[in-house]
Amino acid sequence: MAEWLNQVPEDVEAERSLLATCAGSGARDVAADVISTLDEDDFVVPKHRIVFKALRSLVQNQIEISAITLKDVIDQNGELNLCEGFIGITELLASPEVGEPSVLADLLRRKTKLRKLIKISSQMGQLAGIEEKDPELLIEEIAGELYRLKESSDLRRKGLMSTEQVSDRVFERIHKRLKTKGYLGVPTGFPSIDDITQGFQEGNLIVLAARPGVGKTSLALNWVLRSAQVHSTKGAFFSLEMSHEEVFLRLLSSLTKINMKDIQSGRINDDQLNQLYGGRDSLVTLPIYVCDQASITVPQIEAMILKHQSSSNQRLDFVIIDYLQLISSPESSRGSRQNEAIRIGEISRGLKLIAKNYQIPVIVLSQLNREVEHRTGGKPQLSDLRDSGAIEQDADIVAFIHRRMNPSAESNQPDNNAELIIAKHRNGPTANLPLIFQPDHATYYALDRTTDGLDSLS
């Protein structure tokens, strides 16, 4: 095992031949096709990396490729001595052809993938020696690394798509929705919200933000429940605060409209107990999946999605994470405000990549800054997102829950009238949608704009 890890998969002859072919007379189109699928990491020899970078620069700037122009670019980069001067470049370009350029490029990519696998294996061995490391978390981390390796290698083989190719995919989705008379995206089960968003779209990152105690977890679970009930959507809910049992209790209370505190304290009658059993029987048939791992990273979230889809052969329709600031970062340390902003930015970008790679909407809950509490009226705005720069940039939709404080309430709690403020909508309109919240059973209702009644499943 150790001997295998110490061997570096490489093919120096293939590297030399490919570079010589791409720099050959009349090989401009060949160079453009091949170089777009390769990277510096695909070349082991430092000299070859330098020449590859120069070739790529010439292709990108549409400059004729020759030994002279290559020398000029390399010299401008201050790396000519690393290539043994002009003589070293001409000797490299005189290398014999040993195969088709596309075949050689595939070979180099394969060698790169093997080198990265060896690196991951080495890291895995080092981490496995740390007794404090949870083996299950380690497995999930490694699974995430392996998946990203696969995705990155697949991505490099993808080229540009013509509008004709894209149109086929778009109209396939349109016709699918026409047949079902549904939305283009994943519906929340709230018609007034879905009319604005057309459902949450594949590849989108949606941020739902509010101050603590306003009810963002309740609204997110309402979306999970209603979407599964009405549209049979398969959703995963990552709860970093509550246990499986607490999540199930909230879903059960919302479904049966029985007070959560009464359920927890046992203050229910026989009829209510029968209702709870009926609610349980309904819930267990719904495609809702819950993870209650308190300390979890973006790679681990990705690994769990991959594991679910591989083991069950069922594609998730959406993912909800409660909440962003609790997601762990294995590399970025907490501490200063600047470090925290960088950490949140890395997490936000990672979640956006999950949405794009798996082509599902990812909904992440987020805290708001305290500044919103000191503003007249208390309505949230985009600048109130904690460490907001990256979140606002990555998100396709940003929605806030706003509940006014009830001055007559002794406990200084917000009243039950609420607004869902869609403050950013990359592909549609913004809006302020009125909501009613029933905290006893953690249920939101949206005022239906057509009937002036309540959007309710009860």
BELKA-V541898 format. One record per helix or strand. SS is the DSSP state (H for helix, E for strand). FROM is the first residue (numbers start at 1). LEN is the number of residues. If there is no record, write none. Layout:
ss: [SS SS]
from: [FROM FROM]
len: [LEN LEN]
This chain:
ss: [H H H H H H H H H H H E H E E H E H H H E E H E H E H E H H E H E E E H E E]
from: [2 12 28 40 46 67 80 85 101 135 163 186 191 200 205 216 235 244 260 270 288 297 298 318 324 328 337 361 370 382 385 388 397 414 431 439 443 454]
len: [5 11 8 3 15 10 4 9 28 23 18 1 7 1 6 16 5 13 6 14 4 1 15 5 3 1 22 8 5 3 1 7 9 12 8 3 5 2]
